[in-house]
Amino acid sequence: MDRRLIWTERASSDIEAIVRYIARRDPKASGSIGLGIYQRAQILLKHPEAGTVLDELREGRWRKLIYRRWKIVYQILDDVIVVGRVWPAAKGDADLSTPLE
């Protein structure tokens, strides 16, 4: 089965916010963190159940895959993996609407 990985606008915005935040402290590391998040999510194409069920969004069947200090929040929809958020673990429970700043 050929799977596709789709990033929502919210997830893309999350990565941009994370990269901007890290760039204030360490510009060299910021790009590698953004790329690392993207590369980590690629495992879902072959192993969509690699992540665990996300307790706070269990009803929507959302799952999480961890990359360092971030939760890559995603759903499995047949042959499509939808990344809905990239959430800092330090912020606690992930949600689908709160913007990262």
N, C-alpha and C positions, 0 to 999 in steps of 0.2 A: 504494500500500500504506500503510495506517495503522499506524504503529509506535507502540509504547508504551515508555516509559522507566521502569524499575523500579529503585529504590534498595534495596539490601539493608539489614538492620539494621546490619551492620558499617559500610557506607558512610555511613549516617546518623550513627552514633556517631562515625565519623572526623570528619565535618564539625563535630559538636558539640565534640569535643576540640580541633580546630583553632581554632574560634571562641573557646572558653574560654582557650586559650593566648594568642592574640593580644589578647584583652580585657585581660589582665594588663598589657600594655604600651601598648595603644592601643585603648580601648573603642570609639571611633568607627569605627575601621577594621575591627574584628572582624565586624560585621554585613555590611559591604560585601564582605568576603572570602568569607563563607559564601554570600551571594547570588551573587557572581561565579562561584563554583564551580558552583552550580546552573545559572546561566544559560549558562555555557560548555558544560555537558553537553547543553543543548538542541539544539545543532548536530547531535548524533548522530541525532536523529529524522529529519532529511532527508539526512544524510551519515554513515551509520553507520561507514564505513571512513575517516573523517577522521583518526582516531588511527592510531598505528603498532603493530605487533606488540610485545608486552611480552616481551623476551627471557627474563627469569627465570620467566615463566609461559606460555611458548610452547606447552607440551604441552596446556594447557587452553584454548588459543586465546583467551587474554586479550589485550586491546589497551590502549593508554594514550592519553589525550588530555591535553595539558599545559595547566594554568592557573597562570600565574605560577610558583610553586615547588612545585606539587603535581601528582601523576599521578592522573588520574581513570581508574581501572582498570575495564574493562568487557568484556563479551562480547556478541556478536551471536548471538541465538538466534531465527532466522526473523524474525518481525515484532516481537520484543521485544529491547530493549537492557537488559542487566542491569549496573548499576553495583555492583561488588563491594567496592571500596575507594576511598578518597581518601588517597593516600600522599604524605608529604613527600619530595621528591626528595633532600633532605639525609640522609635515613635509608638511602639506597642502594636495594638491590633490594626491590621490593614483595613482600609475601606476603599470604596470605588469612586468617591467623590471629592474628598479633601485634597486641595492642591498642595504640592510640596513647594516650599519657598526657599 
